[in-house]
Amino acid sequence: MPANVEVLIKKNGNATGEGPHWDEHTQSLLYVDIHAKEMHRWSAATGKDEKYTFDDYCSLVVPCKKGGYIVSIGKSVCHFDWDSKKLDVLHTVDKDKGTRINDGKCDASGRLWFGERNNRHSTFSFNYVIKYLEVDGTLKKHKEGVSISNGLAWTADNKTMYYIDSIPRKVFAYDFDINTGNMSNERTAIDFDKVEGLPKLALPDGMTIDTEDKLWVACFLGGRITRFDPVTGKEIGRVDVPAKRSTSCCFGGKNFDELFITSITDGATEEELKETPDAGSVFRATGLEAIGKPAPVYEG
């Protein structure tokens, strides 16, 4: 895949870039730095990267149709108004667990899906949950027994949902009902244990989907974004990233032909940082021979 990869937003020091979302209405890239507790907004028009710092980990950001953003702050799903900096808590989940909210996205109906993982100071387990926030503001629990909840994607016809649980190293597929939000018939679409050429420690992290319903999966500890055919589970392309800990990606730009890639430095050794001095930066890949589509926003 003849892709050109450049540093878009240079990061210095510790960085935990995640959750990229292209806002087509403002032509800006939204993303978070989880451990810095920051939401970022990069403007394509000005090249300026603005940020706001919250009081707890921020792991997802999605625009709201009615204005503002849905963000996760620790265990809470909140509405955030950038101009006034007003933060309203909508729901707080699992107060008695050592967890925090992790990756999240909206489906085509505008409901917000998100999952959980352990926080930095708690013991890892497989007891976490996928939930979604309906457009009427109600919160529903869907899948239990999750380890580190990550990437989400849906096919163009909204009949198949893809979901990443990182520790099993798998991308799961489900039959999906867009009207009810029901997911059923779980099966493995991509098994990292069976992908040739991947480092043994590489994990699937965030992902996006293109107009051909092919998945672009960030390979954490693999230094790449891999394009998969989820029907066959086979790799059909890749973008090498100058950062071993690539975390997620999204399509954007005026024609949705640019791929924005986040990465982290958290956990990296001094040797690794010397080998990949741009680690933790946000990258942009072009010349992909594939295009994405606008990401849904929260309709509630």
KAJO-V226864 format. One record per residue. PSI is psi in whole degrees, -180 to 180 (999 if undefined). OMEGA is omega in whole degrees, -180 to 180 (* if undefined). D_CENTER is the distance of its C-alpha to the mean C-alpha in Angstrom with 1 decimal. Layout:
PSI/OMEGA/D_CENTER  PSI/OMEGA/D_CENTER
//
This chain:
112/-174/22.4  68/-178/23.9  147/173/21.0  126/-178/21.6  128/180/19.1  156/172/19.8  121/179/18.8  -48/-179/17.7  108/-177/17.4  131/178/19.3  142/177/18.5  140/180/21.4  -160/-177/21.6  133/180/19.0  143/179/15.4  68/-178/12.1  135/-178/9.7  174/167/6.0  43/-179/3.9  141/178/6.1  123/178/8.1  120/178/11.5  103/-174/14.3  -27/-177/17.0  -33/179/19.7  -2/-176/19.7  56/-180/18.5  154/177/16.2  123/174/12.8  140/174/11.0  172/-178/8.9  156/166/9.7  101/-166/11.8  -57/-174/11.7  -22/173/15.1  -8/178/16.7  36/-173/15.8  143/164/15.1  134/-180/13.5  152/178/14.1  107/-179/15.3  128/-178/16.6  127/176/19.3  -28/-178/20.1  -40/-174/23.6  -20/-175/24.4  8/-179/22.0  136/178/21.8  103/179/18.9  156/178/19.5  157/173/18.1  137/-177/18.9  128/179/19.2  -175/-178/19.1  -7/-179/21.0  174/-178/18.3  132/176/14.8  119/-173/12.3  -10/177/8.7  151/175/7.5  129/180/9.5  133/177/10.7  152/173/14.2  140/180/17.0  -33/-177/19.6  5/178/22.4  150/-179/21.2  -164/-176/19.2  150/165/15.6  128/177/14.1  156/171/12.7  134/178/12.6  103/-177/15.4  -114/179/16.1  4/-172/17.0  144/169/17.3  127/-171/15.7  161/169/17.4  132/-178/18.5  128/175/18.8  116/-175/21.3  -40/-175/20.9  -46/-178/24.6  -15/-176/26.1  22/178/23.5  133/-179/24.2  120/179/21.8  124/178/22.5  125/178/21.4  -45/178/20.9  144/171/20.4  131/-173/20.4  147/170/19.6  59/-178/21.3  -26/-175/23.4  5/-179/25.4  154/177/22.6  60/-174/21.3  170/168/17.7  162/175/14.9  145/178/12.0  -130/-174/8.6  154/178/5.2  151/178/6.5  164/176/7.5  145/171/11.1  -180/-173/13.3  -18/177/16.2  -11/179/18.5  6/174/16.4  146/-177/15.8  124/175/12.7  139/176/11.2  158/180/9.9  -174/-174/10.9  168/170/12.6  171/175/13.6  151/174/16.6  178/-171/17.1  -18/-173/18.6  14/-179/22.1  163/-179/22.1  138/179/22.8  145/176/20.3  179/177/20.9  37/-174/19.9  19/-175/20.6  174/-164/17.3  149/166/16.5  135/178/14.2  167/169/15.3  149/179/15.2  114/180/16.8  163/-180/19.3  -17/177/20.5  4/176/23.6  -4/178/21.9  149/-178/22.6  131/-178/20.2  143/179/20.3  139/-175/19.6  -63/-174/18.8  133/178/18.2  174/178/19.5  29/-177/19.8  148/178/16.2  -82/175/15.7  105/-176/12.2  128/-177/9.9  -127/-166/6.5  148/178/5.3  144/176/7.3  156/179/9.6  147/177/13.3  165/-177/16.3  -32/180/18.3  1/178/21.0  22/-179/18.7  -12/178/20.5  133/177/18.0  138/176/14.7  143/-175/12.5  138/179/10.8  126/166/10.1  113/-164/12.2  -43/-173/12.1  -40/173/15.7  -8/179/17.5  44/-176/15.8  148/167/15.3  120/-179/13.5  150/175/15.4  148/180/16.8  148/164/18.4  136/-172/21.0  137/176/19.6  108/-175/21.8  -27/-178/20.3  -39/-177/23.3  -19/-174/23.1  12/-178/19.5  133/175/21.1  134/-174/19.4  173/176/22.1  58/180/23.3  135/174/20.7  163/180/21.0  121/177/19.4  -43/-178/18.1  127/179/17.2  112/-178/18.8  -25/177/18.0  -19/-176/21.5  4/180/23.0  118/-178/21.2  141/174/23.9  -6/179/23.4  140/172/20.3  146/-175/21.1  -26/-179/21.9  -3/-178/19.5  137/-180/16.4  145/171/13.6  136/-177/10.9  -114/178/7.5  167/179/4.2  166/172/6.1  178/-176/7.9  145/-179/11.5  -177/-176/14.7  -11/176/17.9  11/-178/19.5  31/173/17.0  144/-176/16.1  139/175/12.7  109/-171/11.2  128/175/9.7  126/-179/9.0  96/180/12.1  131/-173/12.1  11/178/15.8  -13/177/16.4  41/-178/15.9  161/166/14.8  122/-177/12.6  133/175/14.5  124/-178/15.4  148/164/16.6  108/-175/18.9  -13/178/17.8  -40/-180/21.4  -19/-177/22.9  9/-175/20.1  147/173/21.3  133/179/19.8  5/177/20.9  166/178/19.6  155/174/17.7  116/177/16.9  134/-176/18.1  134/179/16.4  47/177/18.8  122/-176/16.7  -34/-174/16.7  63/175/13.6  136/-171/10.9  -37/-177/7.4  175/-179/5.0  158/174/6.7  152/174/8.0  149/178/11.7  -162/-172/13.9  170/-176/17.4  -34/-178/20.5  9/-178/20.5  38/179/16.8  14/176/18.0  142/180/16.1  120/179/12.9  132/-171/11.1  128/176/9.8  159/180/8.9  169/180/11.0  162/171/12.9  -12/-177/16.6  124/180/16.7  -7/-177/19.0  144/177/20.1  165/177/23.9  -39/179/26.2  -43/179/26.9  -42/-179/23.3  -31/176/23.0  -38/180/26.3  -33/-178/25.2  75/-175/21.9  -16/179/22.8  5/178/19.9  142/-178/17.4  -11/180/15.0  168/169/15.3  129/-177/13.2  159/174/14.5  128/178/15.4  135/179/16.6  170/-178/19.3  41/-171/21.9  -17/-175/19.6  31/176/21.9  154/177/19.1  156/178/17.6  -163/-179/14.8  160/-179/15.3  138/178/14.6  135/179/11.7  153/177/13.4  168/179/14.1  127/-174/15.4  -3/-177/19.0  999/*/20.5
//
